[in-house]
Amino acid sequence: KSGKGDEALKQILQSGEEICTTVINVHEILYGLHKYGKPVKEILLLPVLHYIKKDAALSSRIELEAEERGSPIRRTDAMIAAITMNNGANLYTFDLKHFNPLKSLGLKLFP
């Protein structure tokens, strides 16, 4: 847990939004928790949005469009954005630098 993460969770809970994560984020979070010897139980309780074929189709287009605009993005960011968009969800992220450019493609950021 971090102060930044605790504040974010508080803001989301107060909004009444449902909380879930993507399978890509679970990987990223678990990697960090394992790396630093932190407990992993709580993250495993969150509902998870999985990466499926329609997400692959959208994320490949997102990645290519970003590359063609001259601002390539990480493949995992394109995958997270596609999962979020295809599920009609809002994305809460501390990584605004990577995700703000995707708003023009239809990504909704929280709040």
DRENDOPA-271246 format. One record per atom (N, C-alpha, C): atom name; x, y, z. Coordinates in nm, 4 decimals. Layout:
! DRENDOPA-271246
<rec atom="CA" px="X" py="Y" pz="Z"/>
...
***
This chain:
! DRENDOPA-271246
<rec atom="N" px="0.0841" py="-0.1184" pz="0.0000"/>
<rec atom="CA" px="0.0000" py="0.0000" pz="0.0000"/>
<rec atom="C" px="0.0883" py="0.1242" pz="0.0000"/>
<rec atom="N" px="0.0365" py="0.2269" pz="-0.0627"/>
<rec atom="CA" px="0.1086" py="0.3538" pz="-0.0635"/>
<rec atom="C" px="0.0085" py="0.4644" pz="-0.0371"/>
<rec atom="N" px="0.0574" py="0.5777" pz="0.0085"/>
<rec atom="CA" px="-0.0313" py="0.6910" pz="0.0315"/>
<rec atom="C" px="-0.1038" py="0.7311" pz="-0.0948"/>
<rec atom="N" px="-0.0314" py="0.7317" pz="-0.2049"/>
<rec atom="CA" px="-0.0897" py="0.7673" pz="-0.3349"/>
<rec atom="C" px="-0.1986" py="0.6668" pz="-0.3734"/>
<rec atom="N" px="-0.1696" py="0.5387" pz="-0.3563"/>
<rec atom="CA" px="-0.2663" py="0.4343" pz="-0.3891"/>
<rec atom="C" px="-0.3871" py="0.4372" pz="-0.2976"/>
<rec atom="N" px="-0.3640" py="0.4618" pz="-0.1693"/>
<rec atom="CA" px="-0.4747" py="0.4698" pz="-0.0739"/>
<rec atom="C" px="-0.5672" py="0.5859" pz="-0.1077"/>
<rec atom="N" px="-0.5100" py="0.6999" pz="-0.1450"/>
<rec atom="CA" px="-0.5909" py="0.8169" pz="-0.1812"/>
<rec atom="C" px="-0.6714" py="0.7897" pz="-0.3077"/>
<rec atom="N" px="-0.6105" py="0.7218" pz="-0.4036"/>
<rec atom="CA" px="-0.6805" py="0.6876" pz="-0.5276"/>
<rec atom="C" px="-0.7980" py="0.5957" pz="-0.4987"/>
<rec atom="N" px="-0.7749" py="0.4946" pz="-0.4164"/>
<rec atom="CA" px="-0.8818" py="0.4009" pz="-0.3821"/>
<rec atom="C" px="-0.9954" py="0.4726" pz="-0.3108"/>
<rec atom="N" px="-0.9616" py="0.5626" pz="-0.2207"/>
<rec atom="CA" px="-1.0632" py="0.6408" pz="-0.1492"/>
<rec atom="C" px="-1.1480" py="0.7211" pz="-0.2483"/>
<rec atom="N" px="-1.0830" py="0.7847" pz="-0.3457"/>
<rec atom="CA" px="-1.1537" py="0.8654" pz="-0.4454"/>
<rec atom="C" px="-1.2480" py="0.7786" pz="-0.5296"/>
<rec atom="N" px="-1.2020" py="0.6611" pz="-0.5683"/>
<rec atom="CA" px="-1.2853" py="0.5710" pz="-0.6487"/>
<rec atom="C" px="-1.4041" py="0.5221" pz="-0.5670"/>
<rec atom="N" px="-1.3804" py="0.4824" pz="-0.4424"/>
<rec atom="CA" px="-1.4891" py="0.4340" pz="-0.3574"/>
<rec atom="C" px="-1.5939" py="0.5422" pz="-0.3353"/>
<rec atom="N" px="-1.5502" py="0.6656" pz="-0.3150"/>
<rec atom="CA" px="-1.6433" py="0.7763" pz="-0.2935"/>
<rec atom="C" px="-1.7251" py="0.8065" pz="-0.4183"/>
<rec atom="N" px="-1.6728" py="0.7738" pz="-0.5351"/>
<rec atom="CA" px="-1.7435" py="0.8024" pz="-0.6602"/>
<rec atom="C" px="-1.8584" py="0.7054" pz="-0.6845"/>
<rec atom="N" px="-1.8540" py="0.5911" pz="-0.6181"/>
<rec atom="CA" px="-1.9562" py="0.4898" pz="-0.6416"/>
<rec atom="C" px="-1.9276" py="0.4021" pz="-0.7626"/>
<rec atom="N" px="-1.8153" py="0.4247" pz="-0.8292"/>
<rec atom="CA" px="-1.7769" py="0.3427" pz="-0.9447"/>
<rec atom="C" px="-1.7474" py="0.2004" pz="-0.8989"/>
<rec atom="N" px="-1.7800" py="0.1038" pz="-0.9843"/>
<rec atom="CA" px="-1.7388" py="-0.0336" pz="-0.9577"/>
<rec atom="C" px="-1.5888" py="-0.0423" pz="-0.9823"/>
<rec atom="N" px="-1.5221" py="-0.1221" pz="-0.9029"/>
<rec atom="CA" px="-1.3774" py="-0.1357" pz="-0.9157"/>
<rec atom="C" px="-1.3441" py="-0.2715" pz="-0.9751"/>
<rec atom="N" px="-1.2591" py="-0.2697" pz="-1.0752"/>
<rec atom="CA" px="-1.2047" py="-0.3927" pz="-1.1315"/>
<rec atom="C" px="-1.0687" py="-0.3586" pz="-1.1895"/>
<rec atom="N" px="-1.0019" py="-0.4577" pz="-1.2385"/>
<rec atom="CA" px="-0.8719" py="-0.4358" pz="-1.3002"/>
<rec atom="C" px="-0.8623" py="-0.5242" pz="-1.4232"/>
<rec atom="N" px="-0.7570" py="-0.5059" pz="-1.4998"/>
<rec atom="CA" px="-0.7376" py="-0.5915" pz="-1.6167"/>
<rec atom="C" px="-0.6364" py="-0.6996" pz="-1.5818"/>
<rec atom="N" px="-0.6406" py="-0.8060" pz="-1.6574"/>
<rec atom="CA" px="-0.5456" py="-0.9145" pz="-1.6359"/>
<rec atom="C" px="-0.4023" py="-0.8647" pz="-1.6578"/>
<rec atom="N" px="-0.3845" py="-0.7660" pz="-1.7444"/>
<rec atom="CA" px="-0.2515" py="-0.7087" pz="-1.7683"/>
<rec atom="C" px="-0.2028" py="-0.6365" pz="-1.6423"/>
<rec atom="N" px="-0.2936" py="-0.5598" pz="-1.5790"/>
<rec atom="CA" px="-0.2573" py="-0.4901" pz="-1.4559"/>
<rec atom="C" px="-0.2269" py="-0.5879" pz="-1.3433"/>
<rec atom="N" px="-0.3018" py="-0.6983" pz="-1.3375"/>
<rec atom="CA" px="-0.2747" py="-0.7990" pz="-1.2345"/>
<rec atom="C" px="-0.1310" py="-0.8483" pz="-1.2486"/>
<rec atom="N" px="-0.0898" py="-0.8759" pz="-1.3710"/>
<rec atom="CA" px="0.0483" py="-0.9190" pz="-1.3939"/>
<rec atom="C" px="0.1471" py="-0.8133" pz="-1.3439"/>
<rec atom="N" px="0.1253" py="-0.6877" pz="-1.3834"/>
<rec atom="CA" px="0.2179" py="-0.5804" pz="-1.3448"/>
<rec atom="C" px="0.2238" py="-0.5641" pz="-1.1928"/>
<rec atom="N" px="0.1073" py="-0.5702" pz="-1.1280"/>
<rec atom="CA" px="0.1014" py="-0.5528" pz="-0.9825"/>
<rec atom="C" px="0.1665" py="-0.6711" pz="-0.9114"/>
<rec atom="N" px="0.1327" py="-0.7932" pz="-0.9548"/>
<rec atom="CA" px="0.1906" py="-0.9117" pz="-0.8908"/>
<rec atom="C" px="0.3421" py="-0.9162" pz="-0.9075"/>
<rec atom="N" px="0.3902" py="-0.8762" pz="-1.0231"/>
<rec atom="CA" px="0.5353" py="-0.8703" pz="-1.0448"/>
<rec atom="C" px="0.6004" py="-0.7818" pz="-0.9380"/>
<rec atom="N" px="0.5452" py="-0.6627" pz="-0.9199"/>
<rec atom="CA" px="0.6009" py="-0.5708" pz="-0.8206"/>
<rec atom="C" px="0.5891" py="-0.6237" pz="-0.6787"/>
<rec atom="N" px="0.4754" py="-0.6845" pz="-0.6458"/>
<rec atom="CA" px="0.4576" py="-0.7384" pz="-0.5110"/>
<rec atom="C" px="0.5550" py="-0.8525" pz="-0.4845"/>
<rec atom="N" px="0.5694" py="-0.9421" pz="-0.5816"/>
<rec atom="CA" px="0.6644" py="-1.0528" pz="-0.5653"/>
<rec atom="C" px="0.8079" py="-1.0003" pz="-0.5564"/>
<rec atom="N" px="0.8395" py="-0.9043" pz="-0.6395"/>
<rec atom="CA" px="0.9757" py="-0.8496" pz="-0.6433"/>
<rec atom="C" px="1.0164" py="-0.7918" pz="-0.5084"/>
<rec atom="N" px="0.9216" py="-0.7242" pz="-0.4427"/>
<rec atom="CA" px="0.9535" py="-0.6581" pz="-0.3168"/>
<rec atom="C" px="0.9021" py="-0.7339" pz="-0.1945"/>
<rec atom="N" px="0.8599" py="-0.8595" pz="-0.2141"/>
<rec atom="CA" px="0.8194" py="-0.9436" pz="-0.1022"/>
<rec atom="C" px="0.6965" py="-0.8949" pz="-0.0289"/>
<rec atom="N" px="0.6026" py="-0.8373" pz="-0.1020"/>
<rec atom="CA" px="0.4795" py="-0.7853" pz="-0.0416"/>
<rec atom="C" px="0.3682" py="-0.8898" pz="-0.0529"/>
<rec atom="N" px="0.2677" py="-0.8833" pz="0.0360"/>
<rec atom="CA" px="0.1560" py="-0.9785" pz="0.0271"/>
<rec atom="C" px="0.0727" py="-0.9547" pz="-0.0989"/>
<rec atom="N" px="0.0189" py="-1.0630" pz="-0.1550"/>
<rec atom="CA" px="-0.0536" py="-1.0522" pz="-0.2816"/>
<rec atom="C" px="-0.2029" py="-1.0801" pz="-0.2687"/>
<rec atom="N" px="-0.2506" py="-1.1214" pz="-0.1550"/>
<rec atom="CA" px="-0.3885" py="-1.1682" pz="-0.1402"/>
<rec atom="C" px="-0.4930" py="-1.0653" pz="-0.1837"/>
<rec atom="N" px="-0.4802" py="-0.9408" pz="-0.1418"/>
<rec atom="CA" px="-0.5835" py="-0.8403" pz="-0.1691"/>
<rec atom="C" px="-0.6052" py="-0.8172" pz="-0.3181"/>
<rec atom="N" px="-0.4998" py="-0.8120" pz="-0.3961"/>
<rec atom="CA" px="-0.5143" py="-0.7866" pz="-0.5399"/>
<rec atom="C" px="-0.5903" py="-0.8999" pz="-0.6066"/>
<rec atom="N" px="-0.5769" py="-1.0206" pz="-0.5544"/>
<rec atom="CA" px="-0.6436" py="-1.1352" pz="-0.6155"/>
<rec atom="C" px="-0.7942" py="-1.1353" pz="-0.5903"/>
<rec atom="N" px="-0.8420" py="-1.0491" pz="-0.5030"/>
<rec atom="CA" px="-0.9849" py="-1.0405" pz="-0.4735"/>
<rec atom="C" px="-1.0602" py="-0.9508" pz="-0.5716"/>
<rec atom="N" px="-0.9893" py="-0.8675" pz="-0.6454"/>
<rec atom="CA" px="-1.0537" py="-0.7756" pz="-0.7398"/>
<rec atom="C" px="-1.1115" py="-0.8501" pz="-0.8596"/>
<rec atom="N" px="-1.2294" py="-0.8080" pz="-0.9079"/>
<rec atom="CA" px="-1.2790" py="-0.8628" pz="-1.0346"/>
<rec atom="C" px="-1.1817" py="-0.8259" pz="-1.1468"/>
<rec atom="N" px="-1.1647" py="-0.9165" pz="-1.2422"/>
<rec atom="CA" px="-1.0653" py="-0.8979" pz="-1.3478"/>
<rec atom="C" px="-1.1313" py="-0.8999" pz="-1.4852"/>
<rec atom="N" px="-1.0981" py="-0.8005" pz="-1.5672"/>
<rec atom="CA" px="-1.1382" py="-0.7987" pz="-1.7077"/>
<rec atom="C" px="-1.0276" py="-0.8673" pz="-1.7869"/>
<rec atom="N" px="-1.0651" py="-0.9685" pz="-1.8639"/>
<rec atom="CA" px="-0.9664" py="-1.0474" pz="-1.9375"/>
<rec atom="C" px="-0.9418" py="-0.9910" pz="-2.0766"/>
<rec atom="N" px="-0.8312" py="-1.0300" pz="-2.1348"/>
<rec atom="CA" px="-0.7902" py="-0.9881" pz="-2.2690"/>
<rec atom="C" px="-0.8376" py="-1.0947" pz="-2.3664"/>
<rec atom="N" px="-0.9280" py="-1.0550" pz="-2.4570"/>
<rec atom="CA" px="-0.9843" py="-1.1502" pz="-2.5526"/>
<rec atom="C" px="-0.9617" py="-1.0996" pz="-2.6953"/>
<rec atom="N" px="-1.0085" py="-1.1768" pz="-2.7927"/>
<rec atom="CA" px="-0.9796" py="-1.1450" pz="-2.9336"/>
<rec atom="C" px="-1.0200" py="-1.0041" pz="-2.9742"/>
<rec atom="N" px="-1.1376" py="-0.9584" pz="-2.9312"/>
<rec atom="CA" px="-1.1784" py="-0.8234" pz="-2.9727"/>
<rec atom="C" px="-1.0856" py="-0.7180" pz="-2.9126"/>
<rec atom="N" px="-1.0277" py="-0.7472" pz="-2.7963"/>
<rec atom="CA" px="-0.9304" py="-0.6556" pz="-2.7370"/>
<rec atom="C" px="-0.8007" py="-0.6566" pz="-2.8172"/>
<rec atom="N" px="-0.7618" py="-0.7750" pz="-2.8649"/>
<rec atom="CA" px="-0.6412" py="-0.7854" pz="-2.9482"/>
<rec atom="C" px="-0.6586" py="-0.7050" pz="-3.0764"/>
<rec atom="N" px="-0.7783" py="-0.7142" pz="-3.1361"/>
<rec atom="CA" px="-0.8042" py="-0.6392" pz="-3.2592"/>
<rec atom="C" px="-0.7934" py="-0.4887" pz="-3.2340"/>
<rec atom="N" px="-0.8545" py="-0.4416" pz="-3.1254"/>
<rec atom="CA" px="-0.8514" py="-0.2984" pz="-3.0952"/>
<rec atom="C" px="-0.7123" py="-0.2536" pz="-3.0505"/>
<rec atom="N" px="-0.6472" py="-0.3302" pz="-2.9655"/>
<rec atom="CA" px="-0.5162" py="-0.2864" pz="-2.9148"/>
<rec atom="C" px="-0.4120" py="-0.2796" pz="-3.0254"/>
<rec atom="N" px="-0.4215" py="-0.3688" pz="-3.1229"/>
<rec atom="CA" px="-0.3253" py="-0.3626" pz="-3.2338"/>
<rec atom="C" px="-0.3462" py="-0.2354" pz="-3.3153"/>
<rec atom="N" px="-0.4733" py="-0.1950" pz="-3.3319"/>
<rec atom="CA" px="-0.5010" py="-0.0698" pz="-3.4039"/>
<rec atom="C" px="-0.4551" py="0.0512" pz="-3.3223"/>
<rec atom="N" px="-0.4794" py="0.0480" pz="-3.1918"/>
<rec atom="CA" px="-0.4360" py="0.1577" pz="-3.1045"/>
<rec atom="C" px="-0.2844" py="0.1733" pz="-3.1107"/>
<rec atom="N" px="-0.2137" py="0.0620" pz="-3.1001"/>
<rec atom="CA" px="-0.0670" py="0.0662" pz="-3.1025"/>
<rec atom="C" px="-0.0158" py="0.1213" pz="-3.2354"/>
<rec atom="N" px="-0.0757" py="0.0758" pz="-3.3453"/>
<rec atom="CA" px="-0.0333" py="0.1209" pz="-3.4777"/>
<rec atom="C" px="-0.0633" py="0.2696" pz="-3.4980"/>
<rec atom="N" px="-0.1838" py="0.3143" pz="-3.4579"/>
<rec atom="CA" px="-0.2194" py="0.4559" pz="-3.4731"/>
<rec atom="C" px="-0.1246" py="0.5454" pz="-3.3937"/>
<rec atom="N" px="-0.0905" py="0.5030" pz="-3.2723"/>
<rec atom="CA" px="0.0021" py="0.5820" pz="-3.1903"/>
<rec atom="C" px="0.1392" py="0.5892" pz="-3.2572"/>
<rec atom="N" px="0.1825" py="0.4774" pz="-3.3120"/>
<rec atom="CA" px="0.3114" py="0.4733" pz="-3.3819"/>
<rec atom="C" px="0.3099" py="0.5641" pz="-3.5044"/>
<rec atom="N" px="0.2002" py="0.5591" pz="-3.5809"/>
<rec atom="CA" px="0.1894" py="0.6419" pz="-3.7017"/>
<rec atom="C" px="0.1831" py="0.7904" pz="-3.6690"/>
<rec atom="N" px="0.1312" py="0.8259" pz="-3.5507"/>
<rec atom="CA" px="0.1269" py="0.9664" pz="-3.5074"/>
<rec atom="C" px="0.2628" py="1.0136" pz="-3.4568"/>
<rec atom="N" px="0.3571" py="0.9208" pz="-3.4488"/>
<rec atom="CA" px="0.4900" py="0.9570" pz="-3.4013"/>
<rec atom="C" px="0.5053" py="0.9530" pz="-3.2513"/>
<rec atom="N" px="0.4079" py="0.8950" pz="-3.1822"/>
<rec atom="CA" px="0.4182" py="0.8828" pz="-3.0366"/>
<rec atom="C" px="0.3853" py="0.7393" pz="-2.9958"/>
<rec atom="N" px="0.4787" py="0.6474" pz="-3.0240"/>
<rec atom="CA" px="0.4526" py="0.5070" pz="-2.9929"/>
<rec atom="C" px="0.4250" py="0.4854" pz="-2.8445"/>
<rec atom="N" px="0.3443" py="0.3845" pz="-2.8156"/>
<rec atom="CA" px="0.3113" py="0.3517" pz="-2.6770"/>
<rec atom="C" px="0.3526" py="0.2081" pz="-2.6487"/>
<rec atom="N" px="0.3608" py="0.1761" pz="-2.5213"/>
<rec atom="CA" px="0.3929" py="0.0383" pz="-2.4833"/>
<rec atom="C" px="0.2774" py="-0.0527" pz="-2.5236"/>
<rec atom="N" px="0.3121" py="-0.1706" pz="-2.5685"/>
<rec atom="CA" px="0.2101" py="-0.2677" pz="-2.6093"/>
<rec atom="C" px="0.1126" py="-0.2960" pz="-2.4948"/>
<rec atom="N" px="0.1640" py="-0.3093" pz="-2.3726"/>
<rec atom="CA" px="0.0752" py="-0.3375" pz="-2.2600"/>
<rec atom="C" px="-0.0219" py="-0.2224" pz="-2.2351"/>
<rec atom="N" px="0.0199" py="-0.0991" pz="-2.2590"/>
<rec atom="CA" px="-0.0713" py="0.0147" pz="-2.2437"/>
<rec atom="C" px="-0.1827" py="0.0089" pz="-2.3475"/>
<rec atom="N" px="-0.1499" py="-0.0290" pz="-2.4701"/>
<rec atom="CA" px="-0.2523" py="-0.0446" pz="-2.5740"/>
<rec atom="C" px="-0.3496" py="-0.1551" pz="-2.5360"/>
<rec atom="N" px="-0.2984" py="-0.2626" pz="-2.4775"/>
<rec atom="CA" px="-0.3831" py="-0.3741" pz="-2.4359"/>
<rec atom="C" px="-0.4771" py="-0.3325" pz="-2.3230"/>
<rec atom="N" px="-0.4250" py="-0.2604" pz="-2.2251"/>
<rec atom="CA" px="-0.5067" py="-0.2121" pz="-2.1132"/>
<rec atom="C" px="-0.6140" py="-0.1165" pz="-2.1644"/>
<rec atom="N" px="-0.5764" py="-0.0261" pz="-2.2531"/>
<rec atom="CA" px="-0.6731" py="0.0689" pz="-2.3097"/>
<rec atom="C" px="-0.7834" py="-0.0047" pz="-2.3848"/>
<rec atom="N" px="-0.7482" py="-0.1050" pz="-2.4638"/>
<rec atom="CA" px="-0.8477" py="-0.1792" pz="-2.5416"/>
<rec atom="C" px="-0.9448" py="-0.2537" pz="-2.4510"/>
<rec atom="N" px="-0.8935" py="-0.3189" pz="-2.3487"/>
<rec atom="CA" px="-0.9811" py="-0.3900" pz="-2.2542"/>
<rec atom="C" px="-1.0777" py="-0.2913" pz="-2.1907"/>
<rec atom="N" px="-1.0251" py="-0.1781" pz="-2.1476"/>
<rec atom="CA" px="-1.1067" py="-0.0753" pz="-2.0830"/>
<rec atom="C" px="-1.2144" py="-0.0237" pz="-2.1777"/>
<rec atom="N" px="-1.1756" py="0.0114" pz="-2.2994"/>
<rec atom="CA" px="-1.2699" py="0.0670" pz="-2.3969"/>
<rec atom="C" px="-1.3768" py="-0.0351" pz="-2.4354"/>
<rec atom="N" px="-1.3375" py="-0.1583" pz="-2.4603"/>
<rec atom="CA" px="-1.4334" py="-0.2604" pz="-2.5024"/>
<rec atom="C" px="-1.5317" py="-0.2987" pz="-2.3926"/>
<rec atom="N" px="-1.4970" py="-0.2690" pz="-2.2683"/>
<rec atom="CA" px="-1.5868" py="-0.2978" pz="-2.1569"/>
<rec atom="C" px="-1.6633" py="-0.1744" pz="-2.1103"/>
<rec atom="N" px="-1.6481" py="-0.0625" pz="-2.1828"/>
<rec atom="CA" px="-1.7200" py="0.0598" pz="-2.1479"/>
<rec atom="C" px="-1.6814" py="0.1136" pz="-2.0115"/>
<rec atom="N" px="-1.5585" py="0.0885" pz="-1.9713"/>
<rec atom="CA" px="-1.5127" py="0.1295" pz="-1.8386"/>
<rec atom="C" px="-1.4306" py="0.2578" pz="-1.8470"/>
<rec atom="N" px="-1.4087" py="0.3176" pz="-1.7316"/>
<rec atom="CA" px="-1.3179" py="0.4309" pz="-1.7179"/>
<rec atom="C" px="-1.1865" py="0.3784" pz="-1.6626"/>
<rec atom="N" px="-1.0769" py="0.4351" pz="-1.7066"/>
<rec atom="CA" px="-0.9451" py="0.3929" pz="-1.6611"/>
<rec atom="C" px="-0.8931" py="0.4901" pz="-1.5567"/>
<rec atom="N" px="-0.8570" py="0.4378" pz="-1.4406"/>
<rec atom="CA" px="-0.7906" py="0.5182" pz="-1.3386"/>
<rec atom="C" px="-0.6432" py="0.4815" pz="-1.3442"/>
<rec atom="N" px="-0.5591" py="0.5791" pz="-1.3668"/>
<rec atom="CA" px="-0.4161" py="0.5526" pz="-1.3802"/>
<rec atom="C" px="-0.3344" py="0.6679" pz="-1.3252"/>
<rec atom="N" px="-0.2163" py="0.6343" pz="-1.2747"/>
<rec atom="CA" px="-0.1191" py="0.7366" pz="-1.2372"/>
<rec atom="C" px="-0.0305" py="0.7690" pz="-1.3564"/>
<rec atom="N" px="-0.0432" py="0.6915" pz="-1.4623"/>
<rec atom="CA" px="0.0424" py="0.7018" pz="-1.5806"/>
<rec atom="C" px="-0.0264" py="0.7855" pz="-1.6894"/>
<rec atom="N" px="-0.0646" py="0.9071" pz="-1.6553"/>
<rec atom="CA" px="-0.1389" py="0.9918" pz="-1.7492"/>
<rec atom="C" px="-0.0588" py="1.0225" pz="-1.8748"/>
<rec atom="N" px="0.0719" py="1.0304" pz="-1.8623"/>
<rec atom="CA" px="0.1564" py="1.0610" pz="-1.9781"/>
<rec atom="C" px="0.1353" py="0.9573" pz="-2.0889"/>
<rec atom="N" px="0.1190" py="0.8322" pz="-2.0511"/>
<rec atom="CA" px="0.1006" py="0.7268" pz="-2.1508"/>
<rec atom="C" px="-0.0427" py="0.7169" pz="-2.2009"/>
<rec atom="N" px="-0.1404" py="0.7466" pz="-2.1148"/>
<rec atom="CA" px="-0.2795" py="0.7223" pz="-2.1517"/>
<rec atom="C" px="-0.3548" py="0.8449" pz="-2.2015"/>
<rec atom="N" px="-0.3140" py="0.9664" pz="-2.1649"/>
<rec atom="CA" px="-0.3829" py="1.0867" pz="-2.2138"/>
<rec atom="C" px="-0.3942" py="1.0919" pz="-2.3660"/>
<rec atom="N" px="-0.2882" py="1.0568" pz="-2.4409"/>
<rec atom="CA" px="-0.3003" py="1.0618" pz="-2.5872"/>
<rec atom="C" px="-0.4059" py="0.9661" pz="-2.6431"/>
<rec atom="N" px="-0.4440" py="0.8660" pz="-2.5660"/>
<rec atom="CA" px="-0.5414" py="0.7680" pz="-2.6144"/>
<rec atom="C" px="-0.6857" py="0.8150" pz="-2.5964"/>
<rec atom="N" px="-0.7037" py="0.9268" pz="-2.5274"/>
<rec atom="CA" px="-0.8392" py="0.9813" pz="-2.5123"/>
<rec atom="C" px="-0.8987" py="1.0163" pz="-2.6481"/>
<rec atom="N" px="-0.8150" py="1.0602" pz="-2.7408"/>
<rec atom="CA" px="-0.8651" py="1.0956" pz="-2.8743"/>
<rec atom="C" px="-0.9153" py="0.9729" pz="-2.9503"/>
<rec atom="N" px="-0.8786" py="0.8543" pz="-2.9041"/>
<rec atom="CA" px="-0.9252" py="0.7301" pz="-2.9669"/>
<rec atom="C" px="-1.0468" py="0.6722" pz="-2.8955"/>
<rec atom="N" px="-1.0925" py="0.7414" pz="-2.7914"/>
<rec atom="CA" px="-1.2129" py="0.6979" pz="-2.7214"/>
<rec atom="C" px="-1.1910" py="0.6467" pz="-2.5804"/>
<rec atom="N" px="-1.0678" py="0.6470" pz="-2.5313"/>
<rec atom="CA" px="-1.0418" py="0.6021" pz="-2.3950"/>
<rec atom="C" px="-1.0959" py="0.7049" pz="-2.2964"/>
<rec atom="N" px="-1.1718" py="0.6580" pz="-2.1975"/>
<rec atom="CA" px="-1.2253" py="0.7457" pz="-2.0935"/>
<rec atom="C" px="-1.1418" py="0.7279" pz="-1.9673"/>
<rec atom="N" px="-1.0875" py="0.8390" pz="-1.9181"/>
<rec atom="CA" px="-1.0090" py="0.8355" pz="-1.7955"/>
<rec atom="C" px="-1.0955" py="0.8775" pz="-1.6781"/>
<rec atom="N" px="-1.0705" py="0.8197" pz="-1.5616"/>
<rec atom="CA" px="-1.1423" py="0.8533" pz="-1.4387"/>
<rec atom="C" px="-1.0574" py="0.9521" pz="-1.3617"/>
<rec atom="N" px="-1.1095" py="1.0522" pz="-1.3015"/>
<rec atom="CA" px="-1.2508" py="1.0897" pz="-1.2988"/>
<rec atom="C" px="-1.2895" py="1.1707" pz="-1.4195"/>
***
